[in-house]
Amino acid sequence: MPKQKIKFLFLIITGYFFIFAKPAKAVIPPDFIFSITAQIVQFFSIIMIFLATILGTLVQFFKTKYYTIRHKKTILTLIIIGIVLVSFVSSYFYATHKQEVEYQKWLNESEKYNIVEMENEDMDSDGDGLTDLEEVTYGTNPHNADTDGDSYSDGEEVANGYDPLGSGKTKENIEKGDANDQLAIGAQANENIDTSDNTFVSNVEITDASTSFINEYYSNMANSKLTEAYEMSKKSVSYSTFESWYLETTKITIDKLIRIDETKSSIELTLFEGEKFTRYGVLMALELRNEIPQRVASSNVKILAEGTIQNQIVSIDEQKLSDEYAFFDEHKNKNLLFGNQELQDLISSSAQDYIILDAREDIEYENGYFPASEHIRFADLKAGQWIEIPDDKFVYVLCWSGIRGKEVAEFLRTKKIVASYLEEGANGWVEFGGHWIGSIKFGAQYNESRYQIVFDTDDVRQKVRDGAFLVDTREPYKFKQTHITGSVNIPIMYTPTVNIENVFAQVPANSQIITVCDGYVNCFDAKITGVELERRGHQFLGRYNKPWEYEN
């Protein structure tokens, strides 16, 4: 009788878990936790019941022999333990398989979602690769006009990767509307060349002490107040040398100014010497005292365009620009990617014509880094810090897995820099056995469940009703296309350092946060954003990676 009760109780318990299995979580790349435990518990229960049934059948079949066996209880206990172990092992491999299936399913859903969003955003009347809305936004003609008058229709330029506005931006940046990438080399943009008789023209809004200082600095140069300008400069040369640089200057226009961090700004300016003009990209760092600029601490300069103005007609000298970037023209066909062995051979050689660029986020770099690498966040590169990268050296880009590295390398090539990316990223390099300082395993430092949890749609809806705040970490162009009502956009990878705190200030104090993402890279950024939000006193609950389901 007791044995029958035990069997009955066992069946009740396993049946309960089989029928009413509770959702739990299982880890899957890229360190997601999907809700698949209901299936795992069911699978475990089925295996347990199946093996227990086999055991019961065998005991009935060999009943006589079973009772003659010595140490029956010990053997029965070992068999039961074996059944449990087999069930656990089987469930583990089943869970691994389910994890892969769930991850692949999410990737497919994410791809479909992005395609649908692009199709639904607006019509593409002329089939030129830009929707009508995008063409209107960027000033191009939705009916396939030749906006920049270069004999190529807007559609033809987009199809070939050029900008119908003539700004030198790539097709990808035009489609995504990357606001950070504003200093283009070889930009035709002739309509932006000021042909007035004014000696100094500034198109920069004075918003703080730094922009005011920069404005005054170049105004002094343009108006021949070279003594005043020299006192504001870094004084790396004698006054006579400084004076000789600007004696023939007849006019200066400040066309753009983009703040990068507290001290650095990237500037696009045009310097005129009679009919000749040169457009420069300048990366300027200021020396501050009590947040007030004292002088120029450093500056790096790149030529963006050269030309002449005759009878109000602007002409660009492409040959001078080609001469300026001869190193790029010579090596522009170099492979975009390189492997671990190639990097190992490079650092083992005596070569000096290269730099290693780490374009990851600050929090990743703090965790571990490649020795002697230069660290510049991708958003800061795009805001103008690329200007400080030598244009006569090979640049090898590191990121975590190679995905961001490819985007960084492609961006730098639009700036006439011979850049390539490590195919498997820093993670592959460390697995290869390459030298590394610190840890490459970002997830090892932030391994609590909240950093891995991915909520399903119903969970997120309920948590929002309970007061959770949604932070969308996707790319800005995706957020503009569509986002969950009430969410704010904090795309760390696309936010220059100077704007980081203002962007995070969108989140109410002491909030419970769920970060929203929809792709491999921005879901990793969503985790980084969660860590950064915790540093600012918020409570990070986890991530949500299916925004397309939320308001359906």
KATA-V38721 format. One line per field, one symbol per residue. ss: DSSP state (@ for helix, = for strand, . for the rest). psi: psi as a letter, one per 40 degrees, with the letter a starting at -180 (. if undefined). A space follows every 50 residues. Layout:
# KATA-V38721
ss = ???
psi = ???
This chain:
# KATA-V38721
ss = .@@@@@@@@@@@@@@@@@@.....====...====.@@@@@@@@@@@@@@ @@@@@@@@@@@.@@@@@@...@@@@@@@@@@@@@@@@@@@@@@@@@@@@@ @@@@@@@@@@@@@@@@@@@@@..........@@@@@@............. ...@@@@@@...........@@@@@@.............@@@.......= ==......@@@@@@@@@@@@@@...@@@@@@@......@@@@@@@@.... =========....==========..==============..========= ==========..====.@@@@@@@.@@@@@@.....==.@@@@@@@@@.. ...=====...@@@@@@==....==..@@@@@..@@@@.....=====.. ..@@@@@@@@@@@.....====..@@@@@@@@....==...@@@@...@@ @.==..@@@@@@@@@...====...@@@@@@......==..@@@..@@@@ @@@@.......=====...@@@@@@@@@@@@@@@@...======..@@@@ ..
psi = dddddddddddddddddddfhihaihiiigfihigedddddddddddddd dddddddddddfddddeehifddddddddddddddddddddddddddddd dddddddddddddddddddediigdefeehiddddddeeiheffigdefe ehiddddddeeiheefeeiidddddefhddgeghhehdfdeehheiehdh hhehhheaddddddddddddddffgddddddeiefeiidddddddedehe ihhhdihhhdaddiihhhihhigbeiihhihhhhhihihfehhdihdihi hihdiiaihhfehhhhgdddddddfdddddeeeihdiiidddddddeeae iefiihhheiiddddddiihheihhhidddddeeeddehhefihhhhhad eedddddddddddeffhgiiihdeadddddddeihhhaiegddddgeidd eehhiidddddddddeeihhhheiiddddddiihheiihggdeehidded ddddedhiifihhhihieiddedddddddddddddeeihhdaihegdedd e.
